[in-house]
């Protein structure tokens, strides 16, 4: 058919087929590949710009990682009220999605949903998922989601940890989240080398426990502050509520100041403003 659908050769005295249909298709495919590569290069630049801005603002970044179909997108949607695609299939999530996640005391963090890992992930596939893996690289904390109902949960957990090690992400602190506790496998035994918690992503109380655990983790890496703000510093007070963990807020009428006590990340820009 490739010969039958060929174009006649151009020029004087030429005979037989010139450019075959197969060659034409290949040319179109090569052009399309180049277009997609150029688009991806632009996306990579945009994502790097967003990451630089988040680093500049010292936003605390959390990445969801785990074996494919472990329930990361479901948990992501419930924690951030986003609309990440959820489906019982391989690689339901391909594009990293990043949203704000607010902890119980009002501290704002950045949560990223990433592509599910698989065993023996090919090098070419790692290159294709570069953007989502770059989001993991800049994370301050990893939430490693494991499907506790899967008979191969241990193998999946080991595979993800091995891939994180191969990608040089194993230095990032990690909390292992054993999901689907309502249908846990009969032979399941927690095997995490790090802090862990068992939840059902659809259960509100379980999600609150997870958020409190994340908050406790961040608190351990913060320093205490005690500051008095005049009533004119409303903007700074609002930032303290969102960008630090504000434990105590009282208003002293005699001095007309807000007395704020809480915890903040030492390298955060707000530290210099309140000292």
N, C-alpha and C positions, 0 to 999 in steps of 0.2 A: 504493500500500500504506500510505503514511503516513496517508492519509485513512481508508482502510478500517479501520485499527487504532486509529483515534482514539477518545477517550472522549466520551461525550455531554456537552453543556454543562450545567452545573448551574444551579439556580434555576427560578423560575416563568416559563413562557412562552418559554423558550429553545428554539431549533431548531438542527439541524445539529451538526456536530462542534465539540467544545470544544477541549481540549488534544490535539493530534495526537501520534502516536507519535514523530515526528521531533523535536518540541519537548520531549517527555519525555526522549529520548535526549540532546539537547543539554544539558538541565538536569543530567542525571547526569554527563555529560562535564565540564561546568563545575565541578561539585562535586568530581569526582575530580582535576581539574587543581589546584584550590585545596588539596586534601588533600596532593597530592604536593609543591606549593610550600612548604607548611608543614613537611612532613617534611624537605625539602631545607634549609630555613632552620635547622632543628635540627641537621642534619648539619654545615652550615657552621660553626655555633657550636662543635660538638664538635671539628671539625678545627682551628679557630682556637685552641681551648684546648690541644690536643695540640702545635700549633706553638709556642705561647707557652712551654709547658713545655720543649720541646726547645731553644728559644732561651735560656731561663733556665739550662738545664744546659750550654749552649754546645756542643751536639752538632754534629759536622761532618756537614752534610747534602749528599747527592749525589742528583741526579735524572737518570733515564734519559729522554732525549727522542729523537725521530726520526720519520721518515715511517712511516705505518702498515704493519705487516707486515715491519718491518726486523729483527725478532728480539729486541726489547727484553725481552719477558716471558720468553723462553727464557733469556736472559743473566741476568735478575733471579733466576729460579728456581735457576740453577746457582751464583750468587754468594751467595745468602742461604739456600738450601735451603728456599725457600718453595713455595707451590703456586698461583702466579698462573696464570690461565686462558691457555692457549696454543692458538691455532688459526689456520689459514691463511685469514683472512678480514678484511674491513674492520672496524676498531674492535673487535677481539677483547677489548681491555682498555678498559673505560669508567670503572671506579672505581679511583682511585689506591691502590696497596698499598705500605705502608711497612714495612721490616724492618731488623733490625740486620745490618751487614756487617762482618766482622772482617778486618783487613788482616794480612799475613804476620807482623808483629811484635806483634800482639795489640791494636793500636789499633782501637777500636770506632767505626764510622761508621753513619749512617742512610741507607739507600738506598730511593728511591721509584720505582716503575714508573708511567709515565704513559700517557695515551691517545696513540695514533699521530696525527701531524698529516697533513693532506691539503692539496692545492693548492686555492686559492680557498676557504678555510674560511669559511663564512658567519658573520656576527656572532651570529646566534641560536645557532649551534652552539658558538661560543666561550663564550657565556653559560651554555649547558648543561654545558660542561666546566669550569666555574669552579673547582670544588674541586680538580681535578687540576692546573689552571694555577696555583692559589695555592701548591701544593706546590713548583712550579718556582720561583716568585718568591722563596721563602725558602732556596733551595739555595745552597751555597757553591761547588759544582762541578757542571757539566753533563756527562754522558756522552752525546754525540750519536752514536747508533747508525745506521750507514748500511749498506744491503744492497748489497754489492759485486758480487753476482751479477745484479742488476737492470739491464737496458739503460738505464733512465732514472735511474740512481743519482745522476748529477750534478744533474739537475733536482730530485730529491727532497731532496738535500742543500741546494740553494739555497733551496727552498721552506721548509724548516724554519728556516734561518737568517733568512729574510725574516720569517717569523711571529714568531720570537723577538724580532726588531728591532721589529716592530709592537706587540708586547706589552711592550716596554721591558725585556726580559730579556737583551739582547745584551751587557750589561756583566758578566754572570756568566762567570767563567772556564770554558773548555770543552776537553774532550779528545774528538776525533773517533775513534770506534771503527768501523773497517770490518769488518763481520761477514761470515760465509760465505766465508772465503778459500779453502776447499776447492773451491768451484764459482764462483770469481771470473769475471766477464765478460771476454771476450777483449780488449775495448777499454778496460778499467778502468785509470784513472790517478788516484792519490790527489790530491785537489785541496783538502784542508783548509787553512784559513788559520791553524789552531791546531795544537797537538800532536796527533799521530795514532798509531794502532796498528792492525795488521791481525790479526784473530783468527778462530777458529771457536768459537762459544759452547759447543759440545759438547766441546771439547778442554781437558783439565785444565791442561796446560802453558801454553796461551794465556791461560787465565783467571788463572793465577798471574802471568804477565807483566803483564797488565792491572792486577792488584791492586798489584804492585810499582810500576807507573807512577803509580798513584793515590797510593801511599804517598810516592813521591819528590816528587810535586806538593805534598802536604800538608807534607812536611818543609821545603820551601823557604819556607813561610809560618810556620814555628815557630821558637822560640828555645831555645837550649841551657840545660839546668839540671844542677846537680850538688848533691845533697843527701844528708845522712846521717840515717837514720831509726832510732830506737830500736826494739827488738823489740816494744814495746807498741803500735806504730803499724801493726798488721797491716792495718787497714781502709784506711788511707791508701796503703799499699804496693799493695794490690789495685787501688785507683783509679788509681795510677800505671801499672799494667800495662794497664788497660783504656782510660784516658782520655788517655794520653800515649804517645809512642813510646819505650819503655824500651830503650836500647841496651846498657846494662851494669848488672848487678846482682851485687854481691859482699857477703859477710858478713865483718865484721872481728870476730874473737873477743875481742880485748883490750878493745875499746870496747863490744862487744855492740851493734853498729849495722849496718844495711844501707846500703851505699854505692850510691846510684842515680845513673846518668847517662843522660840522654836529651833528648828534645825535646818541647816543649809549646806549645799555642796561647797567645799572650800574654794574650788576653782571657778565658781559661778561669778558672773559679772556683778551680780547684786551684792556680793560680799564687800566690794569696795565702796559701794554707795551707802551702806548702813554703818560702816566703821568710822 
